Amino acid sequence: MRIEKRMEELGMEMPTARPVRANRVYAMRTGNIVYVSGSTANYPDGRRVMGKVGRDVTVEEAYQGARQAAINLLASLKECIGDLDDVRQIVKLLCMVNTAEDFYDAPSVANGASDVMVELYGERGRHARSAVGIACPAGNSCIEVEMVVEVA
């Protein structure tokens, strides 16, 4: 429960369990690896960060949205493994940024998700990452992030 306590200290609010709306799961464990399905910039109070970065959404707004997407990933991970302290290593993040045609700085947005993992897990939170611009993410979110994690 150290990670959840740290989240609380940092003012991070983890969402509660939500129903799956498709023929999939939020996270799938195979051995000691967990694949976490994409999460978007949806806040527990219902707010969403939507639109194209560089046109509808600023880099700072999208960065904050990426932070929330990372927190949402951790909520899905917790549902799967029970205790976020069981994370051995955040292995990989794939950050898909909803970008305007002339926006080329997806990594600055993706840093929001990466920063959350390092703030919470230190060296165990350092990970490989891809940050790509895309045209049509889920629900017009400014970002969608998925994650691969090694667990105990």
Stockholm file with secondary structure:
# STOCKHOLM 1.0

chainA/1-152         MRIEKRMEELGMEMPTARPVRANRVYAMRTGNIVYVSGSTANYPDGRRVMGKVGRDVTVEEAYQGARQAAINLLASLKECIGDLDDVRQIVKLLCMVNTAEDFYDAPSVANGASDVMVELYGERGRHARSAVGIACPAGNSCIEVEMVVEVA
#=GR chainA/1-152 SS CHHHHHHHHTTCCCCCCCCCCSSSCSEEEETTEEEEEEEESBCTTSCBCBSCBTTTBCHHHHHHHHHHHHHHHHHHHHHHHSCGGGEEEEEEEEEEEEBCTTCCCHHHHHHHHHHHHHHHHGGGGCCEEEEEEESCCGGGBSEEEEEEEEEC
#=GC SS_cons         CHHHHHHHHTTCCCCCCCCCCSSSCSEEEETTEEEEEEEESBCTTSCBCBSCBTTTBCHHHHHHHHHHHHHHHHHHHHHHHSCGGGEEEEEEEEEEEEBCTTCCCHHHHHHHHHHHHHHHHGGGGCCEEEEEEESCCGGGBSEEEEEEEEEC
//
